[in-house]
Amino acid sequence: MKKRGISVALSFILLVALVFTGCGGAQQQEPTNTPSVSPSTSASPSEEPALSGEIVVSTLAGDPFQSSWRTLFDKFEENTGVKVILDAVPWENLREKQALELASGTGSYDVVYVHPFWFGEFTDNGYLMPITDYCDQATIDKFIPGLLDLYNRDGKVYGLPDWIATQILGYRTDLFEEAGLEAPKTWDDILNAAEKLANGDQMYGITFAGRKGGALAGIFCTTLLSNGSWLMDENGNPTMDTKEAIETTEFLAKLSKYAPPGYQNFHWDENAAVANSNKAAMIMLMTTNAAWLDDPGRSQTVGLWDFVAINNKTGGGMVDSYCWSVTKSTKNKDAAAELVKFMADTESQIFLTEKCGTSGATKAYYENQELIKTHPELGAMNQAFANSKPNPAWNTWASEQEVLETNLQMVFDGKMSASEAMAQVQAKMLENKK
């Protein structure tokens, strides 16, 4: 197991905290249209590439992301003449599809949208191109350094991030006010509210994404952080059989009793759909989903939500992110590189915030005070970043996550004790560490 995540986590927490608390510069105007693009944004005129041809981009499927990316791709096409073909597949199949295509070495993908879960695998196999092959220092300096470090292997960065996200708690302000409840500040507050506000199949106390494949692990990791612990200690030793990990499992098991039927099949889309249909008093969700709750086109509960960090001993949040990467096998490097820089740039990130609720990864993004005021989930993110860790990106995490999520579901179903479940995860992590 790689230990580099520890130092990365610390640097990221400090840097993001500084960005949130210290950015008080001039406000930027929020874009009303899609951002413009110029191939010269990262190269001198003499180095400006002549763009042509087409590129194929691999991303996850599903709106609002897919349609918003398509809008940006269309703008890129309009400004550069490069045709962008979007190959979008469901999240749970994205890694497998990308791995198969990249292993072939045929150059079928020019740009890939990579998650930390499989980023290490792709760099170890030589599938991705270092950003220094196509970014100058001025472009690199736009980004929060700690976030770039998530995509660093052996001193080289292999992708540009265009969002950050974490899991937070949304609660119905109208229902809480009617019941005389304050915003949840502890696990006990969450459990008490879930019990008090649950009303059969008319209103579930809470909804959360309980599906295997990353969503459930994310909920667990953020909740574990809020209990003052993490997957491993500062020396890289697994800590999954600790009192804190067992308590976290038991808490989620109690909370699951107030969740809708079928929640173990919910990913983030299905999870938000329950809240949008006026069926949940609270929701554990990704910050990227918060905008869905305030979208009149999909929600019956517009304007009725506020957000806080999941909190017990401390606020906590597992930082999730993606990166746009140019593939090593691309046959159109210049065009692929310009698209990556365009998608990760501040203007594109602000556009995606308005359309998708994603959060930016550049320093300038957090100078837009008006944007922060209109997106209350950013305040909850700030609380969560007081005690955050990056999404696990070590190469053995996929197998460890499988054991974790399988065991969590078994605990929720009453088929395994929390202590036994965590002992098995601990054993798997120790086995992989050898």
C-alpha positions in Angstrom: 0.0 0.0 0.0 1.4 3.4 -0.9 1.8 5.9 2.0 2.0 9.1 -0.1 -1.7 9.9 0.5 -0.9 11.0 4.1 1.3 14.0 3.2 -0.9 14.8 0.2 -3.9 14.9 2.5 -2.3 17.3 4.9 -1.1 19.7 2.2 -4.4 19.6 0.5 -6.4 20.4 3.7 -4.2 23.3 4.6 -4.2 24.8 1.1 -8.0 24.5 0.6 -8.6 26.0 4.0 -6.4 28.9 3.1 -8.3 29.4 -0.2 -11.7 29.3 1.5 -10.8 31.7 4.3 -8.3 33.9 2.7 -9.7 34.8 -0.8 -11.0 38.3 -0.5 -9.9 39.8 -3.8 -11.9 41.5 -6.4 -15.1 39.8 -7.4 -15.5 38.2 -10.8 -18.7 38.4 -12.8 -20.6 35.1 -13.1 -20.8 33.9 -16.7 -24.1 34.0 -18.5 -22.9 32.1 -21.5 -20.4 29.3 -22.1 -16.8 30.4 -21.8 -14.6 31.2 -24.8 -11.6 29.3 -25.7 -8.3 30.2 -27.3 -5.5 27.8 -28.2 -3.0 30.5 -27.2 -4.0 30.5 -23.5 -1.1 28.2 -22.6 1.4 28.7 -25.4 3.3 31.7 -26.8 2.2 32.7 -30.4 5.2 31.0 -31.9 4.3 27.7 -30.1 0.6 27.9 -30.7 -0.6 24.5 -32.1 -2.6 24.4 -35.3 -5.7 22.5 -34.3 -7.6 20.2 -36.6 -9.2 16.8 -36.9 -11.2 15.1 -34.2 -10.7 13.8 -30.7 -12.6 11.2 -28.6 -13.3 11.9 -25.0 -14.3 9.3 -22.4 -16.5 10.4 -19.5 -19.2 9.2 -17.2 -22.8 9.2 -18.5 -25.7 11.0 -16.9 -27.1 14.5 -16.6 -26.6 17.3 -15.8 -22.9 16.5 -16.4 -23.1 14.9 -19.8 -25.2 17.6 -21.4 -23.2 20.4 -19.8 -19.9 18.8 -21.0 -21.5 18.6 -24.5 -22.3 22.3 -24.4 -18.6 23.1 -23.6 -17.4 20.6 -26.2 -19.6 22.4 -28.8 -18.1 25.7 -27.8 -14.6 24.3 -28.1 -15.5 22.9 -31.6 -16.8 26.4 -32.6 -13.7 28.1 -31.6 -11.0 25.6 -32.7 -12.6 23.6 -35.5 -11.8 20.4 -33.7 -14.6 17.8 -33.6 -15.2 16.4 -30.2 -16.8 12.9 -29.9 -18.2 12.1 -26.5 -18.1 8.5 -25.4 -20.1 8.5 -22.1 -20.7 5.3 -20.1 -22.2 4.7 -16.6 -19.9 5.4 -13.8 -19.8 1.8 -12.6 -18.5 0.8 -16.0 -16.2 3.7 -16.7 -13.0 2.3 -15.4 -13.4 -1.0 -17.1 -14.2 0.6 -20.5 -11.3 3.0 -20.3 -8.9 0.3 -19.2 -9.8 -1.9 -22.1 -9.5 0.8 -24.7 -6.2 2.2 -23.3 -4.7 -1.3 -22.9 -5.3 -1.8 -26.7 -2.9 1.0 -27.5 -4.9 1.9 -30.6 -5.4 5.6 -29.7 -9.2 5.2 -29.6 -9.4 7.7 -26.7 -7.6 11.0 -26.8 -8.9 12.4 -23.5 -10.1 10.5 -20.4 -11.9 11.6 -17.3 -10.1 9.8 -14.6 -11.2 9.1 -11.0 -8.6 8.6 -8.2 -9.9 5.0 -7.7 -8.1 4.0 -10.9 -5.7 6.8 -11.5 -2.8 4.9 -10.0 -3.5 1.9 -12.2 -3.5 4.1 -15.3 -0.2 5.8 -14.5 1.5 2.6 -13.5 0.5 1.1 -16.9 1.7 4.2 -18.8 -1.6 5.2 -20.2 -1.5 8.9 -19.4 0.7 11.8 -20.5 2.3 14.2 -18.0 0.8 17.6 -18.0 4.3 19.1 -18.4 4.2 17.8 -21.9 1.5 20.3 -22.8 1.1 22.9 -19.9 3.4 25.8 -19.1 4.1 26.8 -15.5 1.5 29.7 -15.7 -1.2 27.2 -16.4 -0.1 24.8 -13.7 0.0 27.7 -11.2 -3.7 28.4 -11.6 -4.6 25.3 -9.6 -4.7 24.6 -5.9 -1.3 22.8 -5.5 -2.6 20.2 -3.0 -5.3 19.1 -5.5 -2.8 18.8 -8.3 -0.8 16.6 -5.9 -3.6 14.0 -6.0 -2.6 13.3 -9.6 1.1 13.2 -8.9 3.1 10.0 -9.4 6.9 10.0 -9.0 7.1 13.7 -9.3 5.0 14.1 -12.4 1.3 15.3 -12.6 -0.8 13.4 -15.1 -4.1 15.3 -15.2 -5.8 18.6 -14.6 -8.7 18.6 -12.0 -11.8 20.5 -12.8 -13.9 20.0 -9.7 -13.8 19.0 -6.1 -16.6 17.5 -4.1 -17.4 15.8 -0.8 -20.3 14.3 1.0 -22.4 16.6 3.1 -25.8 16.5 4.9 -28.8 18.2 3.4 -31.9 18.9 5.6 -35.3 20.2 5.0 -35.5 23.6 6.7 -39.3 23.7 6.7 -39.7 20.3 8.3 -37.0 21.1 10.9 -38.7 24.4 11.8 -42.1 22.8 12.1 -40.7 20.1 14.4 -38.7 22.6 16.5 -35.4 21.0 15.4 -32.1 22.9 14.8 -29.6 22.0 12.1 -27.9 18.7 12.9 -24.6 19.1 14.7 -23.9 15.5 15.8 -24.7 12.0 14.9 -27.3 11.9 17.7 -28.9 15.0 16.1 -29.2 13.2 12.8 -30.6 10.0 14.3 -33.1 12.0 16.4 -34.3 14.0 13.5 -34.6 10.9 11.3 -36.8 9.2 13.9 -38.9 12.3 14.6 -39.5 13.2 11.0 -40.0 9.8 9.5 -43.6 9.1 8.5 -43.9 5.6 6.9 -43.7 5.7 3.1 -44.9 9.3 3.1 -41.6 10.7 4.5 -38.4 8.9 5.1 -36.1 10.2 7.8 -33.1 10.2 5.5 -31.9 8.9 2.2 -28.3 8.0 1.2 -26.6 6.2 -1.6 -26.1 2.6 -0.4 -24.9 1.0 -3.7 -21.6 -0.7 -4.0 -19.1 0.8 -6.4 -17.9 3.8 -4.5 -20.9 5.7 -3.3 -21.4 3.7 -0.1 -17.6 3.8 0.6 -17.7 7.5 0.2 -20.5 7.9 2.8 -18.6 5.6 5.2 -15.3 7.5 4.7 -16.7 10.9 5.3 -18.7 9.7 8.3 -15.6 8.0 9.7 -13.7 11.3 9.4 -16.5 13.0 11.4 -15.8 10.5 14.1 -12.2 11.6 14.3 -10.6 8.7 12.5 -9.5 7.5 9.0 -8.8 4.3 7.1 -5.2 4.3 8.2 -2.9 6.1 10.6 -0.1 8.6 9.9 2.3 5.7 9.3 0.1 4.0 6.7 -1.1 1.3 9.0 -4.8 0.2 8.6 -7.2 1.3 11.4 -10.4 -0.4 10.3 -10.8 -2.5 13.5 -10.7 0.5 15.8 -13.5 1.7 18.1 -14.1 4.7 15.8 -14.6 2.5 12.6 -16.9 0.2 14.4 -18.9 3.1 15.8 -19.2 4.5 12.3 -20.5 1.3 11.0 -23.1 1.0 13.8 -24.2 4.5 13.3 -24.9 4.0 9.6 -26.7 0.8 10.3 -29.0 2.6 12.7 -29.5 5.4 10.2 -30.3 2.9 7.4 -33.6 1.9 9.3 -35.0 5.3 8.3 -33.9 5.1 4.6 -36.2 4.3 1.7 -36.7 0.7 0.5 -34.1 -0.1 -2.2 -31.5 2.4 -0.9 -28.8 -0.2 -1.3 -29.4 0.1 -5.1 -29.2 3.9 -5.0 -26.3 5.8 -6.6 -26.3 9.6 -6.4 -29.0 10.0 -9.0 -31.5 7.7 -7.4 -30.7 9.2 -4.0 -31.4 12.7 -5.1 -34.6 11.6 -6.8 -36.1 10.6 -3.4 -35.3 14.0 -1.9 -36.6 15.8 -5.0 -39.9 14.0 -4.8 -40.6 15.3 -1.3 -40.0 11.9 0.3 -37.0 12.6 2.6 -36.3 14.9 5.5 -32.6 14.6 5.2 -30.1 13.4 2.6 -26.4 12.5 2.6 -25.3 13.6 -0.8 -22.3 14.7 -2.8 -21.9 18.5 -3.0 -22.3 18.1 -6.8 -25.9 16.9 -6.2 -26.9 19.9 -4.1 -27.9 21.9 -7.2 -30.3 19.1 -8.2 -32.4 19.8 -5.1 -32.9 23.4 -6.2 -33.7 22.7 -9.8 -37.4 23.4 -10.6 -37.1 21.0 -13.6 -36.5 18.0 -11.3 -37.3 19.0 -7.7 -40.6 19.5 -5.8 -38.6 20.9 -2.9 -36.9 24.0 -4.4 -35.7 26.4 -1.7 -36.4 24.1 1.2 -32.9 22.8 1.7 -29.8 23.9 3.7 -26.6 22.0 4.1 -24.1 21.2 6.9 -21.0 19.1 7.2 -21.6 15.6 8.5 -20.4 16.2 12.1 -19.8 14.2 15.3 -16.5 14.8 17.0 -15.5 17.1 14.1 -16.7 18.1 10.7 -15.4 15.7 8.1 -15.3 15.2 4.3 -13.6 12.8 2.0 -12.5 15.0 -1.0 -13.5 13.5 -4.3 -12.3 14.8 -7.6 -11.7 13.9 -11.2 -9.1 14.9 -13.7 -9.0 15.4 -17.4 -6.0 13.5 -18.8 -4.4 13.3 -22.3 -3.8 9.7 -23.2 -0.3 8.5 -24.1 -1.7 6.9 -27.2 -3.6 9.9 -28.6 -3.1 10.6 -32.3 -4.0 14.3 -31.8 -2.0 15.5 -28.9 -2.3 19.2 -29.5 -6.1 19.2 -29.8 -6.5 16.8 -26.8 -4.2 19.0 -24.7 -6.1 22.2 -25.5 -9.4 20.6 -24.6 -8.1 19.4 -21.2 -6.9 22.9 -20.4 -10.2 24.4 -21.6 -12.3 22.0 -19.5 -10.2 22.6 -16.3 -10.1 26.4 -16.7 -11.8 28.7 -14.2 -14.5 29.9 -16.6 -15.5 26.4 -17.5 -15.6 25.4 -13.9 -17.9 28.3 -13.0 -20.2 27.3 -15.9 -20.3 23.8 -14.6 -21.1 25.0 -11.1 -24.1 26.8 -12.4 -25.2 23.8 -14.5 -24.1 20.8 -12.4 -23.2 22.0 -8.9 -19.6 20.9 -9.3 -16.9 22.9 -7.5 -13.8 24.4 -9.0 -10.2 23.4 -8.5 -8.4 26.7 -9.4 -7.4 29.5 -7.1 -9.4 32.1 -9.1 -12.6 30.0 -8.7 -12.7 30.8 -5.0 -12.2 34.5 -5.6 -15.8 34.6 -7.0 -17.5 35.7 -3.8 -20.9 36.1 -5.5 -20.8 32.5 -6.7 -20.1 31.3 -3.1 -23.0 33.3 -1.8 -25.5 31.7 -4.2 -24.3 28.2 -3.5 -24.9 27.3 0.2 -23.3 23.9 -0.2 -19.9 25.6 -0.5 -20.3 26.7 3.1 -20.8 23.1 4.1 -17.8 22.1 2.1 -15.8 24.7 4.0 -16.9 23.0 7.3 -16.0 19.6 6.0 -12.5 20.7 4.9 -11.6 21.4 8.5 -10.9 17.7 8.7 -10.6 16.1 5.2 -8.7 13.4 3.4 -8.4 12.8 -0.3 -10.3 10.0 -1.9 -8.2 6.8 -1.5 -6.1 6.4 -4.6 -3.7 3.6 -3.7 -3.7 0.7 -6.1 -5.2 -1.9 -3.6 -8.1 0.3 -2.6 -10.5 -1.3 -5.2 -10.3 -4.7 -3.6 -10.5 -3.2 -0.1 -13.5 -1.1 -1.0 -15.3 -4.2 -2.3 -14.9 -5.9 1.1 -15.9 -2.7 2.9 -19.1 -2.1 0.9 -20.2 -5.7 0.9 -19.7 -5.9 4.7 -21.5 -2.7 5.3 -24.6 -3.9 3.4 -24.5 -7.1 5.4 -24.4 -5.2 8.7 -27.3 -3.0 7.5 -29.2 -6.2 6.8 -28.5 -7.7 10.2 -26.3 -10.5 8.8 -23.0 -9.4 10.3 -21.8 -7.5 13.3 -20.0 -4.2 12.9 -16.9 -5.5 14.7 -16.8 -8.6 12.4 -17.3 -6.5 9.3 -14.5 -4.1 10.2 -12.2 -6.9 11.2 -12.5 -8.4 7.8 -11.7 -5.1 6.1 -8.7 -4.7 8.4 -7.5 -8.2 7.4 -7.8 -7.4 3.7 -5.9 -4.1 4.1 -3.1 -5.9 6.0 -3.0 -8.6 3.4 -2.6 -6.1 0.6 0.1 -4.2 2.6 2.4 -7.2 2.6 
